[in-house]
Amino acid sequence: MLTRNSSDVIVVGAGAVGAACAYYAVGAGLRVTVIDRGAVAGGTTGAGEGNLLVSDKEPGPELELALLSARLWTELAGLLPPRIEYELKGGLVVASDEAGMAALRQFAARQRKAGVTAEEISGGGLHDLEPHLAPGLTGGFHYPTDAQVMPALAAAHLLRAGGDRVGLRLGEEVTGLLVGDGGEVRGVRTPKGELHAPYVVNAAGTWGGDFARLAGVDLPVRPRRGFVLVTEPLPRVVRHKVYAADYVADVASGSAALQTSAVVEGTPAGPVLIGASRERVGFDRTLSVEALRRLAAGATALFPVLAEVRAMRTYTGFRPYLPDHLPAIGPDPRVAGLLHACGHEGAGIGLAPATGLIVAKCLADGEPPLDISPFRPERFTPAAPSPLADA
């Protein structure tokens, strides 16, 4: 049983990634305190669509993380309540011309070598998968393992699954890190007092860089704003996650300017979700009419039937962006006892289980399930010059 002020590990952040860290840490036999200045899924998780994607990832470390997470989400779907709305809906990436199709074909070929299932679909075959797609598209690729969950419910049920081995502190902001005489982690400080643990996990999402600074280390997490349009409830007009080929390039881009690409998907509850936009404007939540206009135009170009559908609301979120588009996962060698699990940009919900499992393995002195060196938190710190550099 947890005491109020001590545990084996403190997880800062109650979004999908923090919840997954807590879930797998409990599975490793640890007692966990999860603390968040807001509510469960009150940050990026609550503003996400719940996508669990491999279709948008180049071969490399992030794709390896996504493939592991896809397997773990399948396991979790059988363990957590059906209310997380796990749906193995599949993804469909479409091209409007031969040049776009050639680029998709090359991309899919590289992915297949990394273990991804990608099926080429002819222009005529697209309507067998999505009857309401616009006519005249050249073709596309179907990714049957792409899936979706309801992100806030997934985070809540991951936390609930920890039972009395998870202590939850909401509406409580971390204001400082407690350290011992040797600089090692001893816990955190909040306006309500001190919480003690020999390990602290930074799962603070977009605010992960701010938390890292409390520990005296640099982690250049920046917010990348996005909007989602939500339609009125409909019959299942859109069966898959459907997006245009330029979405992959937008995900990989580091541009600060407004970028939009058509991403459309239905939900079990009926509304259609329309994205995606990206821009770096700090934490400015001002509604961008231009972004919404582009989203609506892109969605109706893909699905003309949506032109007669009402948009009921929109919501705004901030993706935690790191310059190399890879998250920071694992122990920070600059501060003993500090671990990071943040910077996943728009893929945090999809990558949460693998991230949580890696963190739990690190906490329990186990072998991580994959090579975590590409996710080193200290990789952005300039290396000290060699003493032989001027010799």
Secondary structure, DSSP 8 states (H G I E B T S, - for coil): --BTTB-SEEEE--SHHHHHHHHHHHHTT--EEEEESS-TT-STGGGS--EE-STT--TTHHHHHHHHHHHHHHHHHHHS-GGG--B---EEEEESSHHHHHHHHHHHHHHHHTT---EEEETTTHHHH-TTS-TT--EEEEETT-EE--HHHHHHHHHHTTGGGEEEEES----EEEE-TTS-EEEEEETTEEEE-S-EEE--GGGHHHHHHHTT-----EEEEEEEEEE---SS---SEEEETHHHHHHH----S-EEEEEEEE-TTS-EEEEEEEB--TT-----HHHHHHHHHHHHHH-GGGGGS-EEEEEEEEEEE-TTS--EEEE-TTSTTEEEEE--GGGHHHHHHHHHHHHHHHHTT---SS--GGG-GGGGS-----TTTT-
